[in-house]
Amino acid sequence: MVAMREDPQQQIRTGLGILRALEHEGGTPTRIEGLADRGLARGEIEALPVPLQHGVAANDPLLLGRVIRPPLVGTGMLALAHRRRTRVHRDPLEDVGVLALRALGIRFSMKLGPTRAEVIEEHVESMTGRTMDVRGARVRIVEAGPSDGEAVLLIHGVGGWAENWRETMAAIARRGYRAHAIDLPGFGESERPRGARYFDPRRPFYAQFVVDVLDALGCARAHLVGHSLGGAVAFTAAVTAPERTSSLTLVAPGGIGIEVALALRLATLPGARLMAWLRGPRAAREGVASCFYDVARVPQTVWEEADRFVPGSLGETIRVLRAGVTLRGIRPSLRSAWVAHADRYTGPVLVLWGERDAVIPATQAHAVAEIFPNAEVRLIPDAGHLVMIEQPEGFQSALIPFLQRVESTRISA
């Protein structure tokens, strides 16, 4: 039984304490009961247990109080959860968050009167795709979550596409965030850039591209989450425009260390594109397989999307690799130039890596301390390079609490 107090700061501390307790125990109880302390006598409130099933995420604390005083008998069901599950307005539940019941697909809105909180229905939308104009070029974006949710911009790796973040998008959308996953220029269905100086420290194409995307979306700030090449893109954007970056999450990022897989280094040689073309669709599927520790975990949708997107992005893949990689690995001069700018970004940093990554070895995670001494580093067991797809639960259990801690800290400040 957990009492939720009316003091907003106490509510935050209580909610975070519950989350930490759950994570510490390494599991989730079959049910959690909560008492909403709303100025009513204990006898006027009945605790109602709610099983964590029927679509309710297994790692979410559900705190449910049922107000039994007439005329709310049977209807005044209040589900409390950590902030960002849904929108909440007016005290006393501000900064705690309200969860519209998902059990059996139930959605509802209600008011408990002028002295009670207002519960707003959660709208977790399906993923939708569209194109937008970014500096005169067509860029495809896939989105999920409430339109007024805090923005999370997800950036795929070399040869990748927006749907690489499918499972992640669904999870963060359920927590009330607005997820935006883009096809980088020349990848997926976005137009190829012309004359791009990808990571040039003086005229960084990718860093400016991220800022332009945020402008096109109407976002003043966003949490940046980048995988592999996308990690390098997110890093350069954060140090170039720290005022636009709410937090930075680097997923098996390129450029943290020098090492990259031999296949990527060989792709910088003359004739690499012709050789890949001669191998046909097999090249795309071999590339996907190399990103998984256990190839049996590759979803069918990923195989199909690789067949669809990878051949058309092959030229851009090689151009980007040649801009930042040589036969010996990441260009040291380029890496050094960007590391020298790292202190421009002082916000929260999370680094996630699959322990079995054969593309960019997780042993390079130690280099994070050189760049961001206060970064959180998590290694995900039994996962390769595409860790967010191969081990989605482990990945999300690290990312989502990080985003929530960032927001709670900002609210408390």
N, C-alpha and C positions, 0 to 999 in steps of 0.2 A: 504494500500500500504506500503510495507516494503522495504527499500533500504539495500542491502547486500554490505557492504564495502569491500575493498580489503585487509585491515589490518586483518590478521588471528585472532588476539585477539578480535577485534571488531566484527568479524563474529561470534565467539563463544558466546560473550555476547549477540548479537542480537538474535541468535537462542535460547539460554536459556531463554531470556526474553519472547520470543513468547510462549515457552512451559509453563512458569510460568503463563502467562496471560491466556492461555487456561485453565489451571488447576484451576486458581482462579475463572474464570467465571463459572466453573462447567459444561461446555458444549462445543460443537464445532459448530462454525458457518457453514452454508451450503457451504461456499467457503472462501478461503483466496487468495488474490492476492499479488504477490511480484514483485519487480523490481530489476533485477540484475544490480547493478551499476558497469559496466565493462569498464568505460572510454568512453562510447558512449554518445552522446547527448540524452537528454530525448526524443526528437522527433524521434530518431532512434530506440526506444524500445517501443513495444506495450504490455501493460499488458493483460494477458489472464487468465480469471478465470477458475478454474478446479473444477467441483463438486466432493465432497468427496463421491464417490460411486464406484460401479463396482469393489469391492474387495479392495479398498483403505481403510486402517484402519481409523475408525472414529475419533481417537484421534491423528492423525498425522497432523502436520501443512504442507500443501502443498504450496510451494511458487514457482510460475511458471512465468518465463519471456519468451516472444517470440521475438526473434531477427528478425526484418523484413527487415534488409538491405540485398540486393542481395549479394551472390546467396543463401542465407539461408532462403528465404521466404518459409514458410510452413514446413520447416524441422528443423530449429534451435530451437527446443523446449528444454528448460532447466528447470528441476524440482529440486528445492532446498529443502532440508529438514534437520533436525538436524542430526548430524553425526552418522554413523554406519548403516544408511539405506543401503548404498552400499559403495564400495571402491571409493575413489577419489584420483587422483594424480595430482600434480603440482598446484601452485597458479593460480588464486586467490581464488579458492573454497576449498582449503585445510582446514581441520578442520571445515567445514560446513557440507559437506556430499552431495551426489547427489543421487536422487531417480529416478530410471528408472520407467517410467509410468506403472502403473498396470491397469489403466482403460481399460476395454475390453481386458485384457490380453496382452496389448502392451509391448514389450520389444525392446530396441534399444541401439545401441552404436553410438557415433559420436565424431568428433573432430571439434572444432571451430577455428582451425588454431594455429600457433605457440605461439600466445599470449593469447590463450583462454584455458579454462579448458578442460580436457579430461573426458568424461562421460563413465563409464564402466558399462556394462549390469549387473544387479543384478541377481544372481543365488540363488534363494531360493529353495533348493532341498526338495523333499519329505523325510519323515523319512525313514531311512534305518537301518537295523539291521545287526550285525555281531558279531562274537566271537573273542576274542583275548586272548593271553596267558599272564597271570599275575602271575609271580612266580610259573610257572608250573601248574597253575589251569586255567580252561576255564571260562572266564567271558564274559557275553553277554552285548553288548552296543548298544544303539539306538542313531542315530545321525541325525541332520538336520542343514541346513544353509551352507553358503559358506565355503569351506575347508580352506580358509585363514582368516576366521573371528576370532575375539578374543574368546577364549575358555570359555564356561560356563559349569561347571560340576554339574549335577543335581543328587541328592542322595535321594532315596525313603525311606519311613518309614518301621517299622517292619511289616512283612507280605506283603509288597508291591512289586512293580515291576516297570521297567523302564517307561512303558507307562502311569504311573500315571502323568507324566509330558507332556502328549501329547499336550494339548492346550498351555502350557507355551513354549514348544519347538517351535511350529509353530510361536508364536508371536515374540520370540527373534530372530529366524532365519530370519524373515522378516526385522528385524533391522540390519542385517548383522553379527550377532554373530554366532559362531559355537556351537551348543548345543550338549552336550554329556550326555545322561542319561544311567546309569548303573544299572544292576541287582547286588545288593550286593551278596557276596558269600553265597550260600545256599538259595537264593531267586530267583524267576523267573526261568531263565534257566541257572544260573551260578552254578558252582560246589560248593559243600559244603567245607568249610575250615576244616582242621584237626588240632586239638590242639590249636585253636585260643584263645588268651587271649585278648578278644575283647576291653576292655577299661582299661586294666592294665596300670597305669601311667608309669611303668618302661619299659614295652614291649607292647605298644599299637598296637594291630593288625590292627584296622580300620584306624588309622592315617597313618600307613605305607602303608596300602592298597591304600589309596588315592594317596599317593606319587608315588607308583608303577604304578597306572593307568595313572597318568600324564606322567610318563616316557614312558609307552607303547604307549601313544598317541603322544609323541613328543612335549608335551606342557611344556614350561618353567614355566608358571604361568596360573592360571585359576580363574575365579569367582566361588566360591563354594556356592551352593544353596542346603540346606538339609532340609528335612521334617521329623519331629518326631524323630525316631531313626536316620534318615539321618542327622538331625540337630545336634545331638550329635556327629555323625561321622565327619561332616564338622567342628564343633567346635574343636574337638581334632586334626584334621589335620591342622587347621589354627594355633593353638598354638604350634604344633609340628614343622611345616614347614611354618612359616609366609612368608618366601621369595618366596614360591610357590603360595601364595594366593593373588589374585588381590583385592578381596572383599569377605565378608562373609554375606550370607543371611540365617537366621534361621527361618524356617517356623513351627510354633507350635512345637518348639524343645523339645525333651526329655532332662532332666537333668538341665534345667534352674531353675526349682523348684523341690519340692519333690513329689507333687501329680501326680498320674496317675489313670486311670479308674480302678474300682474294677476288671473288667474282666481280665485286664493285670496282676494285682497282684495275682489273683487266678491261672493264668496260670503258676505261678512259683511253685505251689504245686505238690507233687508227684501224678502221675496218670492223670495229666492234658492232656497229649497227648492222652491217651486212651479215655478219655471222649470226646475230640474233634473228634476223629476218629469215635466213636460210633454215634455221631450226624451227620456225613457225610457232604454232600455238604451244608446243612443248616448252618453249623458253619461258612463257608466262607462268605456266603451272609449276615448273621447276623453281622459279623465283618465289612463288607462294610457299611451296613446300620447305624451302630453306629458311623461312621465317617462323616455322613451328618446330618445337621440340618433338612433338608427337603428331605426325602428319594425319593420323586418324581423327584428330580434333579439328581439322579444317572443315568449316561448314560448307555445304553444297553451294550456298549462295556466293561464297567467296570464290570458289572455283569458277562459277558462271560469270561473276563480275570481272574476274581476272581475264577471262576470254574476251570479255566485252571491252574493257578499258585499257588493258596493258599494251596491246599492239599499237594503238594510236598514240600512246605517250612515250614510246620507246625513244624517239628522237630527243624529246625534252629530258628524259632520264639521263641520257648520255651527255647532253649539254650541261646539265646541272652538276653531274659528277665531275666532268672535266674542269668545271669552275672551282671545285673545292677539294678534289682528290687527285693524287698521283699514284704511281705504282707503289710508292712507299706508304701511302695512307693519306690522311688529312694533311693539307698543305700547312706546314708549321707557321709560316709567316702570316697566313690568313687567320689561323686560330689565335696566334699571339696578339694580333691587332684587335680582335674582338674581346679576348680575355682582359686586355688592358682597359676596356670600357665597362667591364662588368660592375664596377662600383657605382655606376649611374643608377642601377636598379637596386633598391634596398628593401623591396617588399618580400612577401612570403614566397618560398620556393619549395617544391616537392619534386623529387626525382624517383621515378619508378623504372624498374628494369627486370626483365625475365632472367632468372639465374642461368638458364641454359641458352642464352642468346648466342647464336653462331654468326650473326651478321655484324653486330657491334658488341664485343664482349663486355659482360657485366663487370669484369675486373676493373674496368675504367671508371666505375662509380666513385672510386677513391679520389679521382681528380676533381670531383665536385667541390671538395673542401677548398681547393685552390681558388675556385671561382666564386662560390657562395658558401662561406664558412658556416652560416646558420641554416643551410638547407636540410630538409628532412629527406632521408634516403631509405627507400624500401626495395628489397629484392623479392620478387614473386617466384616461389618454387615451381618447378616443373613447367616452365614457360620459356618459349623462345622469343624471337624478336617482336612478333605481333602479340605481345603479352595481353593486350586488352581484349583480344578475340580468343586466345587460347585459354586464358584463365580469367574470364570476366568477373567472377565473384570476388576473387582475390584482388583484382585490379580496382574494382569499384569500392571495396571495403577500405582501400587506402585513399582513393581520390575523393570520395564524397565527404568523409569526415574532415579531410583537409579543407575543402571548400567551405564547409560549415564552420570550422574553427576560424577561418579567415573572416567570415562574415560576422560571427559573434564578437570577435576582437574589434572589428570596425564599429559595431553597434555600441560596444561597451566604452570605446574611446571617447 
